[in-house]
Amino acid sequence: MPEDLSSDENVIMTSTISESIMYNPCGRNGYCLNTDEDEQICSCKFWWNGATCNEMSNGGKQVITLGIILAVLLAAFYGLGLFRRIRKKRNQPKQKQEPSIPIVRLKFPTVPVEVFDPSRRKYAWTTGILTFIFAMGTLVVKWSILKPIHDEVVYKYENNQSVYFNTHSVCPIINFRADFNIFTFPIACLLILLFVIITKRVSSRHNRYCKGYFGIVIPLDFFGHVKRTLAAVIFAVFADELLDIANELLAGGRKSSNQGVIITYLTQIFRVFVIGFRRYPILAAVYMDNYFTLICGTLYAWLDFTVAIMSAGLCTNNFYQTKEQFNKTGSNRTAEMIAYYGTGPKLLFLQLFLDVPRYFCLSYLCVKLPMVLIKRIRHRNIPDKQMRREQKDLLYSSLPHSAEARYVKKLFGYAPTEPPKNRLSQILRRIYAWRDDFRFSSRVICVYASIFLLLFFLTVSISIRTLPILDKIHPYIQAFADLFAIFITFRDPVQADAKGAPPDFPVPDLTVPLLISIYVALLVIIIQLLFMLASIRRNLLQSYRGDHREIPPRVSTSNVSYCTGSFHFAGYLIGYVIIGYALILFVSIMLTMSIAALIIYASVPSLERFLTLVIPPILFTTFKLYINKFLSQYVFLQHSGEVLSINNRRALMVFLYFNFFLDTFLGFFAAFFRILKSIIGGMFYMCRLDYSPLGRKLETMDAGFNAYCGLIYMETAHRHPVLLFFVSHLLRDHLYPTKRLSKARHNWYLAIFLLNNPTLIYQRKDFLRNLHDHDTKIMLIGRRNMKKLSDEPLPAICQPTDVNSAKEYENRWHERRF
């Protein structure tokens, strides 16, 4: 195979720059250039001057002086602040320890619900061990399937043939027209139809037709938080399959047709619906939770797993092209990857490593469904009074260990939260702290599971696919870097006309910078997602209390907007995360490439010119900022800024007069910094829907922030822990009635409760109904009196003799009365 010349050019560029630095008569502060007359001249760096760049210019001396003054100002400002803090802490009197308040424990009655089963930990361990064994066995099977394919493509590569593998004869049957799986899709539709037949209707004429059957089958309750792991695993598998469609579109794997853009997008939407139908029976079977559905779901999960192994091993692979893909794309990507990773088993291990999360998720489904069925059979004697699944989930909210019960306990002060004792827990609590009185809904858990697995596939795919083609795209990156350098900073005319001038931005070897950038972008996105997860919980808890400090208050006229925003939350978050990942990756590549160029080549002309332009305004702006802080804290405010009161009023007026003109020029630099900060902040906060880059007044114009507000308000309205706890107790008393209270005792309890909570009196139905009736009576009486008053004649003693005076007096009389 012929070698690429870009690596040789990179080595020549490195050696040329190193030699020019080693034998440079201009020293380390300049570049030695040759003119058209074969004369050597020096192009100085930064603020150096002179024939051999050994003299500091006046601008350089001023910049250094300003930097020293700024360093002294920073040291004085923060030193005085540290001194005042230490002195204040020493002079602060010691606080006396208050006596501890005894904790009152709430007693909950025991209830016959299966969640108190002590063997649930054994089920969890059994499920985990069987999932691991099953996944390892699946990977061994995948290895045995991929080994002949790897040997085939290696043989073709070594014999200079077209590198691809021939698919198995079963592949056209499995993937009929590449739109849906002919094995699983019809069976999934049949199971959904059977589940619809045996499902009873709840509200739509539930007893009029077909004895209440033929109801809607839902996959899961997105507002609930019971049995979320299975749903999260299935949605993680969805992310893998959706990424396959995206890779196929980006790689041009589908034939071009004249169907048009709309038909093409509708086709892709149809494929997404097909993917949803493939996992719908599994979710519906677990949600319905009866013997028939669990048996059908278990058999279907095993069938789907078997077909998935055959399809992913014999028909399509990530790093091995099929004959159809080779003919469609016209590129030999498999040969490039074998040339880079070698003909050994390295590429085979990389393919298996990429398949590990997928097969662990599918193995968990195949193990979890039989375990749920066994658990259901084991607890068959527990009476459930033919309760619906919604009622079972609602009963969970009133159990003593539920999140709703713990939330209510903490409201009454029965279960105070203890702060963490070790240092590591305190540091981790700044990012995310576990709370036992809160649980995220299934929707949040599912979308986060999809995002994390999607980030895994994106990171691994970019790392493995990009490294073999770096040498090929290196000249294009060098051309883009030169163009970008010219666009950012104008090139020195002496260097532009000279011979043998170094490139403005020499691009180094991109292997290490690319890998560092990929994992830095991944780390930033994960940290931002964890912060957003903490924000979701914090905003939900604030919304439970009616606190609207971080998000705008709920308006009843915007209920439709909140509902539609809640629809878009999951899709918008996934799209924002992908775009944010790409933007952060681009910024990281630029930074790491610049650092690598400085380390390898020791000088980059474009970066030097850029720093020469940027450093003086940054120093001046920072100096002005901290001199204002120093004067504000120690000159113009009383008690060193602890009180917002003016200390030296006359001096402040003089300072404000001259500062008016000075800040006019400073405002130009602040405007540029504002734009730069907005761009950088928008890039790093793109993946977070809880922060809007448009600002507090324009945040409602941000579709992502509207989707976030819709999620918060919809979940507050349907998942408020006090509401669920109270309704669960009512349902439990209805299903499992205890000793009835007498009417007198019930009224006595009600009176005590209203005395302890007097504001609730004005929210009772009787009070509101009586208030409405009273207002209606007052309104009717007022109208009747006004009519009588308007019909009364004027008093005889007050009647004027003149006609005009009479009309004027009558008007004044009515105005005075009304």
Helices and strands as residue ranges (DSSP letters): H 6-22, G 27-29, E 30-34, E 40-44, E 48-49, E 55-56, H 58-91, G 114-116, H 120-158, H 171-174, E 175-176, E 180-181, H 184-198, G 210-212, H 228-250, H 261-288, H 291-310, I 311-315, H 323-329, H 333-341, H 346-378, H 389-395, G 396-398, H 403-411, H 423-429, H 442-466, G 467-469, H 470-488, H 493-497, H 511-545, G 556-558, H 559-601, H 605-634, G 638-641, H 649-684, G 699-701, H 703-719, H 721-735, H 743-756, G 758-763, H 765-791, G 796-798, H 803-817
